[in-house]
Amino acid sequence: MTRNYAKEYADYHSRPAQKKNRASRNAARRSLMKQGRVRKGDGKDVDHANGNPRDNRPSNLSVMSRIANRSKK
């Protein structure tokens, strides 16, 4: 079975709520890049401790490996 990326984008990624979440996750990463805590291609993810991608308070953000962040429940 092949993946239909156009349908996936139309059904999920293009929704306004998902666009806002994505923009907020990107903003969180940019803010930690300015602080020097992460850099491009370092293999690290920015973790939102409470799971809300729109909550970019410094106390809610941390840096962890991709494996650790994506296996977090």
Predicted model as a PDB file, atoms N, CA, C, CB and O in Angstrom, pLDDT in the B-factor column:
MODEL        1                                                                  
ATOM      1  N   MET A   1       0.846  -1.180   0.000  1.00 88.00           N  
ATOM      2  CA  MET A   1       0.000   0.000   0.000  1.00 88.00           C  
ATOM      3  C   MET A   1       0.891   1.243   0.000  1.00 88.00           C  
ATOM      4  CB  MET A   1      -0.962  -0.002   1.225  1.00 88.00           C  
ATOM      5  O   MET A   1       1.847   1.328   0.770  1.00 88.00           O  
ATOM      6  N   THR A   2       0.577   2.180  -0.847  1.00 95.00           N  
ATOM      7  CA  THR A   2       1.345   3.417  -0.904  1.00 95.00           C  
ATOM      8  C   THR A   2       0.634   4.514  -0.125  1.00 95.00           C  
ATOM      9  CB  THR A   2       1.569   3.851  -2.361  1.00 95.00           C  
ATOM     10  O   THR A   2      -0.585   4.501   0.043  1.00 95.00           O  
ATOM     11  N   ARG A   3       1.414   5.438   0.332  1.00 96.00           N  
ATOM     12  CA  ARG A   3       0.892   6.523   1.145  1.00 96.00           C  
ATOM     13  C   ARG A   3       0.468   7.669   0.244  1.00 96.00           C  
ATOM     14  CB  ARG A   3       1.939   6.995   2.174  1.00 96.00           C  
ATOM     15  O   ARG A   3       1.222   8.081  -0.638  1.00 96.00           O  
ATOM     16  N   ASN A   4      -0.729   8.182   0.458  1.00 97.00           N  
ATOM     17  CA  ASN A   4      -1.271   9.284  -0.327  1.00 97.00           C  
ATOM     18  C   ASN A   4      -1.033  10.589   0.441  1.00 97.00           C  
ATOM     19  CB  ASN A   4      -2.799   9.071  -0.622  1.00 97.00           C  
ATOM     20  O   ASN A   4      -1.840  10.994   1.278  1.00 97.00           O  
ATOM     21  N   TYR A   5       0.083  11.224   0.137  1.00 97.00           N  
ATOM     22  CA  TYR A   5       0.472  12.430   0.875  1.00 97.00           C  
ATOM     23  C   TYR A   5      -0.481  13.599   0.623  1.00 97.00           C  
ATOM     24  CB  TYR A   5       1.887  12.837   0.496  1.00 97.00           C  
ATOM     25  O   TYR A   5      -0.739  14.389   1.531  1.00 97.00           O  
ATOM     26  N   ALA A   6      -0.998  13.714  -0.578  1.00 97.00           N  
ATOM     27  CA  ALA A   6      -1.920  14.810  -0.886  1.00 97.00           C  
ATOM     28  C   ALA A   6      -3.198  14.693  -0.055  1.00 97.00           C  
ATOM     29  CB  ALA A   6      -2.263  14.820  -2.390  1.00 97.00           C  
ATOM     30  O   ALA A   6      -3.701  15.686   0.470  1.00 97.00           O  
ATOM     31  N   LYS A   7      -3.712  13.476   0.055  1.00 96.00           N  
ATOM     32  CA  LYS A   7      -4.919  13.250   0.851  1.00 96.00           C  
ATOM     33  C   LYS A   7      -4.627  13.469   2.332  1.00 96.00           C  
ATOM     34  CB  LYS A   7      -5.465  11.827   0.619  1.00 96.00           C  
ATOM     35  O   LYS A   7      -5.440  14.056   3.047  1.00 96.00           O  
ATOM     36  N   GLU A   8      -3.478  13.003   2.787  1.00 95.00           N  
ATOM     37  CA  GLU A   8      -3.093  13.183   4.178  1.00 95.00           C  
ATOM     38  C   GLU A   8      -3.006  14.672   4.526  1.00 95.00           C  
ATOM     39  CB  GLU A   8      -1.750  12.487   4.456  1.00 95.00           C  
ATOM     40  O   GLU A   8      -3.481  15.096   5.579  1.00 95.00           O  
ATOM     41  N   TYR A   9      -2.401  15.457   3.639  1.00 95.00           N  
ATOM     42  CA  TYR A   9      -2.311  16.893   3.875  1.00 95.00           C  
ATOM     43  C   TYR A   9      -3.700  17.522   3.883  1.00 95.00           C  
ATOM     44  CB  TYR A   9      -1.428  17.561   2.808  1.00 95.00           C  
ATOM     45  O   TYR A   9      -4.014  18.328   4.759  1.00 95.00           O  
ATOM     46  N   ALA A  10      -4.525  17.160   2.920  1.00 96.00           N  
ATOM     47  CA  ALA A  10      -5.869  17.746   2.820  1.00 96.00           C  
ATOM     48  C   ALA A  10      -6.725  17.388   4.026  1.00 96.00           C  
ATOM     49  CB  ALA A  10      -6.561  17.278   1.540  1.00 96.00           C  
ATOM     50  O   ALA A  10      -7.500  18.216   4.503  1.00 96.00           O  
ATOM     51  N   ASP A  11      -6.590  16.157   4.524  1.00 95.00           N  
ATOM     52  CA  ASP A  11      -7.428  15.699   5.627  1.00 95.00           C  
ATOM     53  C   ASP A  11      -6.941  16.133   7.003  1.00 95.00           C  
ATOM     54  CB  ASP A  11      -7.522  14.218   5.592  1.00 95.00           C  
ATOM     55  O   ASP A  11      -7.743  16.260   7.929  1.00 95.00           O  
ATOM     56  N   TYR A  12      -5.633  16.362   7.150  1.00 94.00           N  
ATOM     57  CA  TYR A  12      -5.107  16.605   8.492  1.00 94.00           C  
ATOM     58  C   TYR A  12      -4.192  17.825   8.583  1.00 94.00           C  
ATOM     59  CB  TYR A  12      -4.361  15.395   8.959  1.00 94.00           C  
ATOM     60  O   TYR A  12      -4.473  18.749   9.346  1.00 94.00           O  
ATOM     61  N   HIS A  13      -3.108  17.840   7.821  1.00 94.00           N  
ATOM     62  CA  HIS A  13      -2.079  18.858   7.983  1.00 94.00           C  
ATOM     63  C   HIS A  13      -2.516  20.262   7.577  1.00 94.00           C  
ATOM     64  CB  HIS A  13      -0.886  18.474   7.193  1.00 94.00           C  
ATOM     65  O   HIS A  13      -1.922  21.241   8.028  1.00 94.00           O  
ATOM     66  N   SER A  14      -3.521  20.376   6.752  1.00 95.00           N  
ATOM     67  CA  SER A  14      -3.940  21.706   6.303  1.00 95.00           C  
ATOM     68  C   SER A  14      -4.994  22.331   7.214  1.00 95.00           C  
ATOM     69  CB  SER A  14      -4.477  21.625   4.892  1.00 95.00           C  
ATOM     70  O   SER A  14      -5.425  23.460   6.978  1.00 95.00           O  
ATOM     71  N   ARG A  15      -5.407  21.614   8.241  1.00 96.00           N  
ATOM     72  CA  ARG A  15      -6.413  22.167   9.148  1.00 96.00           C  
ATOM     73  C   ARG A  15      -5.825  23.328   9.945  1.00 96.00           C  
ATOM     74  CB  ARG A  15      -6.946  21.075  10.104  1.00 96.00           C  
ATOM     75  O   ARG A  15      -4.656  23.290  10.329  1.00 96.00           O  
ATOM     76  N   PRO A  16      -6.620  24.344  10.190  1.00 97.00           N  
ATOM     77  CA  PRO A  16      -6.110  25.525  10.900  1.00 97.00           C  
ATOM     78  C   PRO A  16      -5.480  25.210  12.259  1.00 97.00           C  
ATOM     79  CB  PRO A  16      -7.225  26.510  11.096  1.00 97.00           C  
ATOM     80  O   PRO A  16      -4.454  25.792  12.610  1.00 97.00           O  
ATOM     81  N   ALA A  17      -6.078  24.304  13.020  1.00 96.00           N  
ATOM     82  CA  ALA A  17      -5.522  23.971  14.332  1.00 96.00           C  
ATOM     83  C   ALA A  17      -4.147  23.323  14.187  1.00 96.00           C  
ATOM     84  CB  ALA A  17      -6.472  23.034  15.100  1.00 96.00           C  
ATOM     85  O   ALA A  17      -3.243  23.602  14.974  1.00 96.00           O  
ATOM     86  N   GLN A  18      -3.988  22.469  13.197  1.00 97.00           N  
ATOM     87  CA  GLN A  18      -2.699  21.817  12.990  1.00 97.00           C  
ATOM     88  C   GLN A  18      -1.641  22.805  12.503  1.00 97.00           C  
ATOM     89  CB  GLN A  18      -2.843  20.675  11.993  1.00 97.00           C  
ATOM     90  O   GLN A  18      -0.470  22.694  12.865  1.00 97.00           O  
ATOM     91  N   LYS A  19      -2.052  23.761  11.689  1.00 97.00           N  
ATOM     92  CA  LYS A  19      -1.117  24.791  11.236  1.00 97.00           C  
ATOM     93  C   LYS A  19      -0.626  25.620  12.418  1.00 97.00           C  
ATOM     94  CB  LYS A  19      -1.780  25.701  10.183  1.00 97.00           C  
ATOM     95  O   LYS A  19       0.558  25.947  12.494  1.00 97.00           O  
ATOM     96  N   LYS A  20      -1.527  25.962  13.346  1.00 97.00           N  
ATOM     97  CA  LYS A  20      -1.143  26.739  14.520  1.00 97.00           C  
ATOM     98  C   LYS A  20      -0.212  25.936  15.430  1.00 97.00           C  
ATOM     99  CB  LYS A  20      -2.390  27.181  15.295  1.00 97.00           C  
ATOM    100  O   LYS A  20       0.755  26.473  15.970  1.00 97.00           O  
ATOM    101  N   ASN A  21      -0.513  24.643  15.596  1.00 97.00           N  
ATOM    102  CA  ASN A  21       0.358  23.796  16.413  1.00 97.00           C  
ATOM    103  C   ASN A  21       1.753  23.702  15.794  1.00 97.00           C  
ATOM    104  CB  ASN A  21      -0.252  22.387  16.570  1.00 97.00           C  
ATOM    105  O   ASN A  21       2.755  23.812  16.501  1.00 97.00           O  
ATOM    106  N   ARG A  22       1.818  23.502  14.493  1.00 97.00           N  
ATOM    107  CA  ARG A  22       3.101  23.386  13.806  1.00 97.00           C  
ATOM    108  C   ARG A  22       3.896  24.686  13.924  1.00 97.00           C  
ATOM    109  CB  ARG A  22       2.888  23.024  12.326  1.00 97.00           C  
ATOM    110  O   ARG A  22       5.100  24.659  14.183  1.00 97.00           O  
ATOM    111  N   ALA A  23       3.227  25.816  13.735  1.00 98.00           N  
ATOM    112  CA  ALA A  23       3.890  27.118  13.850  1.00 98.00           C  
ATOM    113  C   ALA A  23       4.426  27.329  15.262  1.00 98.00           C  
ATOM    114  CB  ALA A  23       2.920  28.252  13.476  1.00 98.00           C  
ATOM    115  O   ALA A  23       5.509  27.886  15.436  1.00 98.00           O  
ATOM    116  N   SER A  24       3.686  26.896  16.256  1.00 98.00           N  
ATOM    117  CA  SER A  24       4.115  27.056  17.640  1.00 98.00           C  
ATOM    118  C   SER A  24       5.299  26.146  17.961  1.00 98.00           C  
ATOM    119  CB  SER A  24       2.956  26.766  18.591  1.00 98.00           C  
ATOM    120  O   SER A  24       6.216  26.552  18.675  1.00 98.00           O  
ATOM    121  N   ARG A  25       5.284  24.921  17.441  1.00 97.00           N  
ATOM    122  CA  ARG A  25       6.435  24.022  17.641  1.00 97.00           C  
ATOM    123  C   ARG A  25       7.682  24.602  16.988  1.00 97.00           C  
ATOM    124  CB  ARG A  25       6.141  22.615  17.065  1.00 97.00           C  
ATOM    125  O   ARG A  25       8.768  24.538  17.563  1.00 97.00           O  
ATOM    126  N   ASN A  26       7.537  25.171  15.786  1.00 97.00           N  
ATOM    127  CA  ASN A  26       8.671  25.792  15.102  1.00 97.00           C  
ATOM    128  C   ASN A  26       9.183  26.999  15.892  1.00 97.00           C  
ATOM    129  CB  ASN A  26       8.271  26.219  13.675  1.00 97.00           C  
ATOM    130  O   ASN A  26      10.392  27.215  15.984  1.00 97.00           O  
ATOM    131  N   ALA A  27       8.272  27.778  16.457  1.00 98.00           N  
ATOM    132  CA  ALA A  27       8.669  28.942  17.253  1.00 98.00           C  
ATOM    133  C   ALA A  27       9.431  28.510  18.502  1.00 98.00           C  
ATOM    134  CB  ALA A  27       7.436  29.773  17.646  1.00 98.00           C  
ATOM    135  O   ALA A  27      10.395  29.164  18.899  1.00 98.00           O  
ATOM    136  N   ALA A  28       9.005  27.417  19.119  1.00 98.00           N  
ATOM    137  CA  ALA A  28       9.689  26.909  20.312  1.00 98.00           C  
ATOM    138  C   ALA A  28      11.116  26.503  19.959  1.00 98.00           C  
ATOM    139  CB  ALA A  28       8.919  25.706  20.919  1.00 98.00           C  
ATOM    140  O   ALA A  28      12.051  26.805  20.701  1.00 98.00           O  
ATOM    141  N   ARG A  29      11.284  25.825  18.838  1.00 98.00           N  
ATOM    142  CA  ARG A  29      12.625  25.408  18.430  1.00 98.00           C  
ATOM    143  C   ARG A  29      13.498  26.632  18.123  1.00 98.00           C  
ATOM    144  CB  ARG A  29      12.549  24.476  17.195  1.00 98.00           C  
ATOM    145  O   ARG A  29      14.666  26.676  18.510  1.00 98.00           O  
ATOM    146  N   ARG A  30      12.932  27.621  17.428  1.00 97.00           N  
ATOM    147  CA  ARG A  30      13.695  28.833  17.123  1.00 97.00           C  
ATOM    148  C   ARG A  30      14.142  29.550  18.393  1.00 97.00           C  
ATOM    149  CB  ARG A  30      12.863  29.779  16.259  1.00 97.00           C  
ATOM    150  O   ARG A  30      15.262  30.058  18.461  1.00 97.00           O  
ATOM    151  N   SER A  31      13.271  29.591  19.396  1.00 97.00           N  
ATOM    152  CA  SER A  31      13.644  30.279  20.635  1.00 97.00           C  
ATOM    153  C   SER A  31      14.789  29.549  21.342  1.00 97.00           C  
ATOM    154  CB  SER A  31      12.426  30.390  21.574  1.00 97.00           C  
ATOM    155  O   SER A  31      15.674  30.192  21.907  1.00 97.00           O  
ATOM    156  N   LEU A  32      14.780  28.215  21.316  1.00 97.00           N  
ATOM    157  CA  LEU A  32      15.877  27.465  21.938  1.00 97.00           C  
ATOM    158  C   LEU A  32      17.146  27.539  21.095  1.00 97.00           C  
ATOM    159  CB  LEU A  32      15.473  25.999  22.145  1.00 97.00           C  
ATOM    160  O   LEU A  32      18.251  27.437  21.627  1.00 97.00           O  
ATOM    161  N   MET A  33      16.995  27.717  19.780  1.00 97.00           N  
ATOM    162  CA  MET A  33      18.178  27.919  18.932  1.00 97.00           C  
ATOM    163  C   MET A  33      18.845  29.240  19.282  1.00 97.00           C  
ATOM    164  CB  MET A  33      17.795  27.890  17.431  1.00 97.00           C  
ATOM    165  O   MET A  33      20.072  29.314  19.338  1.00 97.00           O  
ATOM    166  N   LYS A  34      18.055  30.284  19.517  1.00 97.00           N  
ATOM    167  CA  LYS A  34      18.611  31.591  19.886  1.00 97.00           C  
ATOM    168  C   LYS A  34      19.350  31.513  21.219  1.00 97.00           C  
ATOM    169  CB  LYS A  34      17.495  32.647  19.963  1.00 97.00           C  
ATOM    170  O   LYS A  34      20.336  32.220  21.426  1.00 97.00           O  
ATOM    171  N   GLN A  35      18.874  30.655  22.124  1.00 96.00           N  
ATOM    172  CA  GLN A  35      19.524  30.480  23.420  1.00 96.00           C  
ATOM    173  C   GLN A  35      20.755  29.596  23.323  1.00 96.00           C  
ATOM    174  CB  GLN A  35      18.548  29.893  24.418  1.00 96.00           C  
ATOM    175  O   GLN A  35      21.545  29.529  24.265  1.00 96.00           O  
ATOM    176  N   GLY A  36      20.929  28.912  22.191  1.00 97.00           N  
ATOM    177  CA  GLY A  36      22.075  28.036  22.002  1.00 97.00           C  
ATOM    178  C   GLY A  36      21.888  26.649  22.580  1.00 97.00           C  
ATOM    179  O   GLY A  36      22.855  25.898  22.705  1.00 97.00           O  
ATOM    180  N   ARG A  37      20.668  26.297  22.932  1.00 97.00           N  
ATOM    181  CA  ARG A  37      20.420  24.978  23.528  1.00 97.00           C  
ATOM    182  C   ARG A  37      20.259  23.881  22.485  1.00 97.00           C  
ATOM    183  CB  ARG A  37      19.186  25.029  24.395  1.00 97.00           C  
ATOM    184  O   ARG A  37      20.490  22.710  22.785  1.00 97.00           O  
ATOM    185  N   VAL A  38      19.866  24.240  21.264  1.00 97.00           N  
ATOM    186  CA  VAL A  38      19.778  23.287  20.154  1.00 97.00           C  
ATOM    187  C   VAL A  38      20.355  23.944  18.913  1.00 97.00           C  
ATOM    188  CB  VAL A  38      18.303  22.827  19.907  1.00 97.00           C  
ATOM    189  O   VAL A  38      20.488  25.166  18.841  1.00 97.00           O  
ATOM    190  N   ARG A  39      20.693  23.119  17.947  1.00 96.00           N  
ATOM    191  CA  ARG A  39      21.136  23.661  16.674  1.00 96.00           C  
ATOM    192  C   ARG A  39      20.651  22.734  15.568  1.00 96.00           C  
ATOM    193  CB  ARG A  39      22.687  23.823  16.635  1.00 96.00           C  
ATOM    194  O   ARG A  39      20.255  21.597  15.822  1.00 96.00           O  
ATOM    195  N   LYS A  40      20.685  23.222  14.372  1.00 95.00           N  
ATOM    196  CA  LYS A  40      20.189  22.485  13.222  1.00 95.00           C  
ATOM    197  C   LYS A  40      20.993  21.199  13.032  1.00 95.00           C  
ATOM    198  CB  LYS A  40      20.253  23.354  11.955  1.00 95.00           C  
ATOM    199  O   LYS A  40      22.224  21.222  13.042  1.00 95.00           O  
ATOM    200  N   GLY A  41      20.298  20.092  12.861  1.00 95.00           N  
ATOM    201  CA  GLY A  41      20.937  18.819  12.592  1.00 95.00           C  
ATOM    202  C   GLY A  41      21.552  18.140  13.801  1.00 95.00           C  
ATOM    203  O   GLY A  41      22.357  17.223  13.640  1.00 95.00           O  
ATOM    204  N   ASP A  42      21.195  18.566  15.016  1.00 96.00           N  
ATOM    205  CA  ASP A  42      21.807  17.981  16.208  1.00 96.00           C  
ATOM    206  C   ASP A  42      21.114  16.701  16.681  1.00 96.00           C  
ATOM    207  CB  ASP A  42      21.801  18.991  17.321  1.00 96.00           C  
ATOM    208  O   ASP A  42      21.600  16.044  17.601  1.00 96.00           O  
ATOM    209  N   GLY A  43      19.988  16.341  16.064  1.00 95.00           N  
ATOM    210  CA  GLY A  43      19.290  15.112  16.449  1.00 95.00           C  
ATOM    211  C   GLY A  43      18.481  15.249  17.721  1.00 95.00           C  
ATOM    212  O   GLY A  43      18.076  14.244  18.306  1.00 95.00           O  
ATOM    213  N   LYS A  44      18.242  16.454  18.154  1.00 97.00           N  
ATOM    214  CA  LYS A  44      17.479  16.700  19.385  1.00 97.00           C  
ATOM    215  C   LYS A  44      16.095  17.234  19.049  1.00 97.00           C  
ATOM    216  CB  LYS A  44      18.226  17.693  20.306  1.00 97.00           C  
ATOM    217  O   LYS A  44      15.888  17.867  18.013  1.00 97.00           O  
ATOM    218  N   ASP A  45      15.151  16.966  19.948  1.00 96.00           N  
ATOM    219  CA  ASP A  45      13.796  17.490  19.832  1.00 96.00           C  
ATOM    220  C   ASP A  45      13.546  18.452  20.978  1.00 96.00           C  
ATOM    221  CB  ASP A  45      12.747  16.346  19.829  1.00 96.00           C  
ATOM    222  O   ASP A  45      14.146  18.333  22.046  1.00 96.00           O  
ATOM    223  N   VAL A  46      12.664  19.398  20.748  1.00 97.00           N  
ATOM    224  CA  VAL A  46      12.206  20.285  21.806  1.00 97.00           C  
ATOM    225  C   VAL A  46      10.960  19.643  22.397  1.00 97.00           C  
ATOM    226  CB  VAL A  46      11.920  21.747  21.272  1.00 97.00           C  
ATOM    227  O   VAL A  46       9.980  19.399  21.692  1.00 97.00           O  
ATOM    228  N   ASP A  47      11.006  19.374  23.694  1.00 97.00           N  
ATOM    229  CA  ASP A  47       9.914  18.699  24.386  1.00 97.00           C  
ATOM    230  C   ASP A  47       9.038  19.722  25.088  1.00 97.00           C  
ATOM    231  CB  ASP A  47      10.456  17.670  25.395  1.00 97.00           C  
ATOM    232  O   ASP A  47       9.536  20.617  25.769  1.00 97.00           O  
ATOM    233  N   HIS A  48       7.725  19.583  24.917  1.00 97.00           N  
ATOM    234  CA  HIS A  48       6.761  20.369  25.676  1.00 97.00           C  
ATOM    235  C   HIS A  48       6.306  19.472  26.832  1.00 97.00           C  
ATOM    236  CB  HIS A  48       5.534  20.852  24.770  1.00 97.00           C  
ATOM    237  O   HIS A  48       5.605  18.484  26.610  1.00 97.00           O  
ATOM    238  N   ALA A  49       6.694  19.807  28.048  1.00 96.00           N  
ATOM    239  CA  ALA A  49       6.478  18.943  29.207  1.00 96.00           C  
ATOM    240  C   ALA A  49       5.001  18.600  29.417  1.00 96.00           C  
ATOM    241  CB  ALA A  49       7.027  19.607  30.451  1.00 96.00           C  
ATOM    242  O   ALA A  49       4.677  17.470  29.780  1.00 96.00           O  
ATOM    243  N   ASN A  50       4.107  19.563  29.193  1.00 95.00           N  
ATOM    244  CA  ASN A  50       2.693  19.296  29.422  1.00 95.00           C  
ATOM    245  C   ASN A  50       1.989  18.768  28.172  1.00 95.00           C  
ATOM    246  CB  ASN A  50       2.007  20.554  29.903  1.00 95.00           C  
ATOM    247  O   ASN A  50       0.782  18.527  28.205  1.00 95.00           O  
ATOM    248  N   GLY A  51       2.720  18.585  27.076  1.00 94.00           N  
ATOM    249  CA  GLY A  51       2.141  18.013  25.863  1.00 94.00           C  
ATOM    250  C   GLY A  51       1.391  18.992  24.987  1.00 94.00           C  
ATOM    251  O   GLY A  51       0.883  18.607  23.934  1.00 94.00           O  
ATOM    252  N   ASN A  52       1.309  20.249  25.394  1.00 96.00           N  
ATOM    253  CA  ASN A  52       0.590  21.254  24.619  1.00 96.00           C  
ATOM    254  C   ASN A  52       1.584  22.011  23.748  1.00 96.00           C  
ATOM    255  CB  ASN A  52      -0.187  22.229  25.549  1.00 96.00           C  
ATOM    256  O   ASN A  52       2.396  22.770  24.277  1.00 96.00           O  
ATOM    257  N   PRO A  53       1.545  21.828  22.412  1.00 96.00           N  
ATOM    258  CA  PRO A  53       2.528  22.481  21.557  1.00 96.00           C  
ATOM    259  C   PRO A  53       2.407  24.000  21.515  1.00 96.00           C  
ATOM    260  CB  PRO A  53       2.411  21.946  20.178  1.00 96.00           C  
ATOM    261  O   PRO A  53       3.329  24.672  21.051  1.00 96.00           O  
ATOM    262  N   ARG A  54       1.306  24.552  21.983  1.00 97.00           N  
ATOM    263  CA  ARG A  54       1.140  26.006  21.966  1.00 97.00           C  
ATOM    264  C   ARG A  54       1.630  26.671  23.247  1.00 97.00           C  
ATOM    265  CB  ARG A  54      -0.312  26.354  21.743  1.00 97.00           C  
ATOM    266  O   ARG A  54       1.639  27.898  23.344  1.00 97.00           O  
ATOM    267  N   ASP A  55       2.037  25.873  24.225  1.00 97.00           N  
ATOM    268  CA  ASP A  55       2.523  26.406  25.500  1.00 97.00           C  
ATOM    269  C   ASP A  55       4.046  26.500  25.436  1.00 97.00           C  
ATOM    270  CB  ASP A  55       2.064  25.508  26.704  1.00 97.00           C  
ATOM    271  O   ASP A  55       4.740  25.531  25.746  1.00 97.00           O  
ATOM    272  N   ASN A  56       4.571  27.663  25.035  1.00 97.00           N  
ATOM    273  CA  ASN A  56       5.998  27.829  24.848  1.00 97.00           C  
ATOM    274  C   ASN A  56       6.670  28.578  25.999  1.00 97.00           C  
ATOM    275  CB  ASN A  56       6.253  28.548  23.560  1.00 97.00           C  
ATOM    276  O   ASN A  56       7.670  29.265  25.793  1.00 97.00           O  
ATOM    277  N   ARG A  57       6.125  28.448  27.206  1.00 97.00           N  
ATOM    278  CA  ARG A  57       6.786  29.035  28.367  1.00 97.00           C  
ATOM    279  C   ARG A  57       8.142  28.343  28.548  1.00 97.00           C  
ATOM    280  CB  ARG A  57       5.898  28.895  29.659  1.00 97.00           C  
ATOM    281  O   ARG A  57       8.243  27.134  28.338  1.00 97.00           O  
ATOM    282  N   PRO A  58       9.162  29.069  28.925  1.00 96.00           N  
ATOM    283  CA  PRO A  58      10.477  28.446  29.122  1.00 96.00           C  
ATOM    284  C   PRO A  58      10.453  27.288  30.117  1.00 96.00           C  
ATOM    285  CB  PRO A  58      11.466  29.484  29.592  1.00 96.00           C  
ATOM    286  O   PRO A  58      11.198  26.322  29.958  1.00 96.00           O  
ATOM    287  N   SER A  59       9.610  27.375  31.133  1.00 97.00           N  
ATOM    288  CA  SER A  59       9.541  26.292  32.119  1.00 97.00           C  
ATOM    289  C   SER A  59       8.912  25.029  31.545  1.00 97.00           C  
ATOM    290  CB  SER A  59       8.754  26.744  33.335  1.00 97.00           C  
ATOM    291  O   SER A  59       9.056  23.954  32.127  1.00 97.00           O  
ATOM    292  N   ASN A  60       8.223  25.136  30.424  1.00 97.00           N  
ATOM    293  CA  ASN A  60       7.574  23.986  29.811  1.00 97.00           C  
ATOM    294  C   ASN A  60       8.442  23.339  28.734  1.00 97.00           C  
ATOM    295  CB  ASN A  60       6.245  24.401  29.218  1.00 97.00           C  
ATOM    296  O   ASN A  60       8.140  22.233  28.287  1.00 97.00           O  
ATOM    297  N   LEU A  61       9.511  24.005  28.312  1.00 97.00           N  
ATOM    298  CA  LEU A  61      10.340  23.503  27.222  1.00 97.00           C  
ATOM    299  C   LEU A  61      11.611  22.850  27.754  1.00 97.00           C  
ATOM    300  CB  LEU A  61      10.694  24.636  26.260  1.00 97.00           C  
ATOM    301  O   LEU A  61      12.241  23.341  28.690  1.00 97.00           O  
ATOM    302  N   SER A  62      11.968  21.731  27.132  1.00 97.00           N  
ATOM    303  CA  SER A  62      13.249  21.090  27.429  1.00 97.00           C  
ATOM    304  C   SER A  62      13.769  20.452  26.156  1.00 97.00           C  
ATOM    305  CB  SER A  62      13.109  20.029  28.567  1.00 97.00           C  
ATOM    306  O   SER A  62      13.041  20.309  25.173  1.00 97.00           O  
ATOM    307  N   VAL A  63      15.032  20.073  26.185  1.00 97.00           N  
ATOM    308  CA  VAL A  63      15.672  19.460  25.030  1.00 97.00           C  
ATOM    309  C   VAL A  63      15.945  18.006  25.369  1.00 97.00           C  
ATOM    310  CB  VAL A  63      16.988  20.208  24.636  1.00 97.00           C  
ATOM    311  O   VAL A  63      16.490  17.698  26.429  1.00 97.00           O  
ATOM    312  N   MET A  64      15.563  17.110  24.461  1.00 97.00           N  
ATOM    313  CA  MET A  64      15.863  15.692  24.657  1.00 97.00           C  
ATOM    314  C   MET A  64      16.096  15.023  23.311  1.00 97.00           C  
ATOM    315  CB  MET A  64      14.719  14.986  25.421  1.00 97.00           C  
ATOM    316  O   MET A  64      15.810  15.595  22.258  1.00 97.00           O  
ATOM    317  N   SER A  65      16.613  13.823  23.361  1.00 97.00           N  
ATOM    318  CA  SER A  65      16.882  13.102  22.128  1.00 97.00           C  
ATOM    319  C   SER A  65      15.566  12.776  21.430  1.00 97.00           C  
ATOM    320  CB  SER A  65      17.687  11.814  22.409  1.00 97.00           C  
ATOM    321  O   SER A  65      14.516  12.710  22.068  1.00 97.00           O  
ATOM    322  N   ARG A  66      15.632  12.576  20.134  1.00 95.00           N  
ATOM    323  CA  ARG A  66      14.422  12.242  19.379  1.00 95.00           C  
ATOM    324  C   ARG A  66      13.772  10.982  19.913  1.00 95.00           C  
ATOM    325  CB  ARG A  66      14.745  12.071  17.899  1.00 95.00           C  
ATOM    326  O   ARG A  66      12.552  10.933  20.071  1.00 95.00           O  
ATOM    327  N   ILE A  67      14.572   9.962  20.195  1.00 96.00           N  
ATOM    328  CA  ILE A  67      14.036   8.688  20.660  1.00 96.00           C  
ATOM    329  C   ILE A  67      13.298   8.869  21.974  1.00 96.00           C  
ATOM    330  CB  ILE A  67      15.155   7.657  20.818  1.00 96.00           C  
ATOM    331  O   ILE A  67      12.192   8.354  22.143  1.00 96.00           O  
ATOM    332  N   ALA A  68      13.904   9.601  22.912  1.00 96.00           N  
ATOM    333  CA  ALA A  68      13.280   9.817  24.223  1.00 96.00           C  
ATOM    334  C   ALA A  68      11.986  10.606  24.080  1.00 96.00           C  
ATOM    335  CB  ALA A  68      14.245  10.553  25.168  1.00 96.00           C  
ATOM    336  O   ALA A  68      10.979  10.254  24.695  1.00 96.00           O  
ATOM    337  N   ASN A  69      11.997  11.669  23.279  1.00 94.00           N  
ATOM    338  CA  ASN A  69      10.816  12.519  23.144  1.00 94.00           C  
ATOM    339  C   ASN A  69       9.668  11.789  22.452  1.00 94.00           C  
ATOM    340  CB  ASN A  69      11.166  13.784  22.370  1.00 94.00           C  
ATOM    341  O   ASN A  69       8.513  11.936  22.849  1.00 94.00           O  
ATOM    342  N   ARG A  70       9.970  11.022  21.442  1.00 93.00           N  
ATOM    343  CA  ARG A  70       8.904  10.383  20.671  1.00 93.00           C  
ATOM    344  C   ARG A  70       8.396   9.105  21.321  1.00 93.00           C  
ATOM    345  CB  ARG A  70       9.391  10.079  19.276  1.00 93.00           C  
ATOM    346  O   ARG A  70       7.368   8.572  20.901  1.00 93.00           O  
ATOM    347  N   SER A  71       9.093   8.600  22.337  1.00 95.00           N  
ATOM    348  CA  SER A  71       8.600   7.424  23.043  1.00 95.00           C  
ATOM    349  C   SER A  71       7.895   7.824  24.330  1.00 95.00           C  
ATOM    350  CB  SER A  71       9.748   6.460  23.346  1.00 95.00           C  
ATOM    351  O   SER A  71       7.368   6.973  25.046  1.00 95.00           O  
ATOM    352  N   LYS A  72       7.886   9.120  24.621  1.00 87.00           N  
ATOM    353  CA  LYS A  72       7.243   9.651  25.824  1.00 87.00           C  
ATOM    354  C   LYS A  72       5.727   9.533  25.696  1.00 87.00           C  
ATOM    355  CB  LYS A  72       7.655  11.127  26.064  1.00 87.00           C  
ATOM    356  O   LYS A  72       5.173   9.793  24.628  1.00 87.00           O  
ATOM    357  N   LYS A  73       5.074   9.155  26.744  1.00 77.00           N  
ATOM    358  CA  LYS A  73       3.614   9.020  26.728  1.00 77.00           C  
ATOM    359  C   LYS A  73       2.978  10.292  27.215  1.00 77.00           C  
ATOM    360  CB  LYS A  73       3.156   7.835  27.588  1.00 77.00           C  
ATOM    361  O   LYS A  73       1.752  10.384  27.278  1.00 77.00           O  
TER     362      LYS A  73                                                      
ENDMDL                                                                          
END                                                                             
